[in-house]
Each structure stands twice: as structure tokens, then as C-alpha cells.
Amino acid sequence: MNDNNINVLLNNYCNRREFVKDTLTGISTVAFGSFMLVNQSGCSEGSPTAPINNSDETITVDLSSSENSALAMIGGTLALGANVLDSKGILLYRQSDTNVLAFSRNCTHNGCTIGSFQNGTSACPCHGSQFDTSGSVVNGPAVNPLSQYSATITGNIVTITT
């Protein structure tokens, strides 16, 4: 090597501190960008897969049927699967002899299907949001209550409408 090549190498030399700083800045930028992309696409408020909500439809639940017997008692709950009113299903809670509450099983945080009521709350398996038997948020990240349907009891028949 001649002296000119050595001088060029010495003048373009980057010290260790600059190298570490530039490398960490690059890694941080990529990590932050990835976090923001995942956060924005995976945790949008609302329901990406909204319930069906057909206003002309009704659902009936026969409380004398053994599969619905849990709802026959005050404090009883029942989780219905997807149906003509709601593509995520409906969660029912027997509040009194004459009152049943009906909620969408569509989590208001990210649209996942919430489970049945256990010990007075229903949990979302995706991010852990919890809702009480009145449909209110007990534990986030959800901030909005569950959508509620109208439900009436006549004899042993519960009728659910939008």
C-alpha cells in the first residue's frame, strides 16, 4: 500500500463511539416503527368485524329446554353462538324474574368474541378486557361497554331483538 491509501483510510475512519451510536439509532428506529405498525393495526378501537344487526330479526330462547336451563334461575347466564342478530353471538344474564339482559359477544376493543360470564364477568381472550353483567367495562384495554339488545320474557320464552 502506498501512503496515499493509508491517509484515505485514516481520514474515513469512524471511532467506536460513533459506530455504536449510529448502530443503536438505526436499531431503535426499526424497533419503534415496528411497534407502531403492530399497535396501530392490531389494537384499533371499535369492531373490525361488526355484529350483523338485522332489525327485522328476532331470536327466541326456550328456558324449558335443558340446554338453556342455566338462564331459568335469577343470576343465570347463557352464551349463544353466532346468529341472525349478531355474528359474534349473544351473552344473556337473568337479572330478575322479569328481566333478562342481552349483550353482543363482540369485544369493543378489537372485535374478538368474548366468553361467557364467570363469577360476574366475561373476559376477552385476545387482550384481557373484562365486562360485568351490565355490559360495562371492568378491566381494559376496552373503554366502551358491550352493545346491548332488547330482551323480554313471556312464560318460558326469552325474545331478543335489536
TAVEN-V566236 format. One record per residue. N is the residue number from 1. RES is the residue in three letters. OMEGA is omega in whole degrees, 0 to 359 (none if undefined). NEAR is the number of other ideal C-beta (glycine too) atoms within 8 Angstrom. Layout:
BEGIN
N&RES&OMEGA&NEAR / N&RES&OMEGA&NEAR
END
This chain:
BEGIN
1&MET&177&3 / 2&ASN&184&5 / 3&ASP&180&5 / 4&ASN&180&6 / 5&ASN&179&8 / 6&ILE&179&9 / 7&ASN&179&8 / 8&VAL&179&8 / 9&LEU&181&8 / 10&LEU&180&7 / 11&ASN&179&6 / 12&ASN&182&6 / 13&TYR&178&6 / 14&CYS&181&6 / 15&ASN&184&6 / 16&ARG&181&5 / 17&ARG&179&6 / 18&GLU&180&8 / 19&PHE&181&9 / 20&VAL&180&8 / 21&LYS&181&8 / 22&ASP&179&9 / 23&THR&179&8 / 24&LEU&177&8 / 25&THR&179&8 / 26&GLY&180&8 / 27&ILE&179&8 / 28&SER&179&8 / 29&THR&179&8 / 30&VAL&181&8 / 31&ALA&180&8 / 32&PHE&178&8 / 33&GLY&178&8 / 34&SER&178&8 / 35&PHE&182&8 / 36&MET&179&8 / 37&LEU&179&8 / 38&VAL&181&8 / 39&ASN&182&8 / 40&GLN&182&8 / 41&SER&185&6 / 42&GLY&186&7 / 43&CYS&178&9 / 44&SER&179&8 / 45&GLU&180&7 / 46&GLY&184&6 / 47&SER&180&10 / 48&PRO&175&7 / 49&THR&187&7 / 50&ALA&175&9 / 51&PRO&182&11 / 52&ILE&177&8 / 53&ASN&173&8 / 54&ASN&187&8 / 55&SER&181&6 / 56&ASP&185&3 / 57&GLU&172&9 / 58&THR&175&7 / 59&ILE&174&12 / 60&THR&178&8 / 61&VAL&180&12 / 62&ASP&183&8 / 63&LEU&178&11 / 64&SER&177&6 / 65&SER&183&7 / 66&SER&180&4 / 67&GLU&179&4 / 68&ASN&187&12 / 69&SER&180&8 / 70&ALA&182&8 / 71&LEU&180&14 / 72&ALA&181&10 / 73&MET&173&7 / 74&ILE&183&7 / 75&GLY&180&5 / 76&GLY&180&10 / 77&THR&179&13 / 78&LEU&177&11 / 79&ALA&177&12 / 80&LEU&177&11 / 81&GLY&179&5 / 82&ALA&183&6 / 83&ASN&183&9 / 84&VAL&179&6 / 85&LEU&188&15 / 86&ASP&182&14 / 87&SER&178&9 / 88&LYS&182&12 / 89&GLY&183&13 / 90&ILE&179&15 / 91&LEU&183&17 / 92&LEU&178&17 / 93&TYR&179&11 / 94&ARG&185&13 / 95&GLN&181&8 / 96&SER&178&6 / 97&ASP&186&5 / 98&THR&186&4 / 99&ASN&173&8 / 100&VAL&176&12 / 101&LEU&181&12 / 102&ALA&183&11 / 103&PHE&172&14 / 104&SER&175&13 / 105&ARG&180&15 / 106&ASN&180&16 / 107&CYS&182&15 / 108&THR&178&14 / 109&HIS&187&15 / 110&ASN&174&12 / 111&GLY&176&11 / 112&CYS&179&10 / 113&THR&180&9 / 114&ILE&181&15 / 115&GLY&178&9 / 116&SER&177&8 / 117&PHE&175&11 / 118&GLN&181&8 / 119&ASN&174&4 / 120&GLY&177&6 / 121&THR&175&11 / 122&SER&185&12 / 123&ALA&174&11 / 124&CYS&182&15 / 125&PRO&185&7 / 126&CYS&184&8 / 127&HIS&172&11 / 128&GLY&176&8 / 129&SER&179&15 / 130&GLN&181&11 / 131&PHE&179&15 / 132&ASP&185&9 / 133&THR&173&10 / 134&SER&179&6 / 135&GLY&181&11 / 136&SER&178&7 / 137&VAL&175&12 / 138&VAL&183&7 / 139&ASN&181&6 / 140&GLY&31&7 / 141&PRO&177&8 / 142&ALA&177&12 / 143&VAL&181&8 / 144&ASN&178&6 / 145&PRO&177&10 / 146&LEU&174&12 / 147&SER&184&10 / 148&GLN&175&10 / 149&TYR&175&13 / 150&SER&179&8 / 151&ALA&178&12 / 152&THR&178&7 / 153&ILE&173&11 / 154&THR&185&5 / 155&GLY&178&4 / 156&ASN&184&6 / 157&ILE&173&10 / 158&VAL&178&12 / 159&THR&183&11 / 160&ILE&177&14 / 161&THR&179&11 / 162&THR&none&8
END
